[in-house]
Amino acid sequence: YLGSRSIEELRPRYLESMEESLIDAAHLLATAVGAAAVKENEIDPAQVRSALDAAFQRKFNAQVYSIIKETVDLRVYVTNGAGRVIYDSEGGKAEGEDYSRWLDVSRTLRGEYGARATRVEPANDDALVLYIAAPVTTTDGRIVGVLSVGKATASINELVHAAQVRLAWVGAVGGGLLV
């Protein structure tokens, strides 16, 4: 029972850890975008593009346990104060769309914690993407837009599976030793 329960609890703990890191990333990026791109209470999309596009073009090589990372695999979009997308790191595909009803955007525009989880493919648990938002503000603290950071959970699914296998082996060996 304990082994089974521990294995079931791994994925939610990994997701919590992922969400916590995305909160930091969203607030850091929103602050940087606010400093670089907010002029006269408006966000300048060209300045956002200038500030963020280079990061998405960077190539690197980092091994995180069993995962090899070579590019930034976050999605970042920025909305104006009305919730309309003015920047999308995925080649601008959502630019011009109204995201004002999406929980990450609507809550953040109200000054609340904004987050959502969306399945890219509704029937596929591996197609879940977490989105965490932070307000883009003026120097006096007024919210003029939202920056959302999205990360597919597929990358942590590998880590969760590896941890589940290790935990199952440890449980089986430990149980065998008790008998």
Summary of the structure (lengths in Angstrom):
residues: 179
radius of gyration: 19.4
end to end distance: 15.8
largest distance: 72.5
contacts: 520
relative contact order: 0.18
helix: 47%
strand: 27%
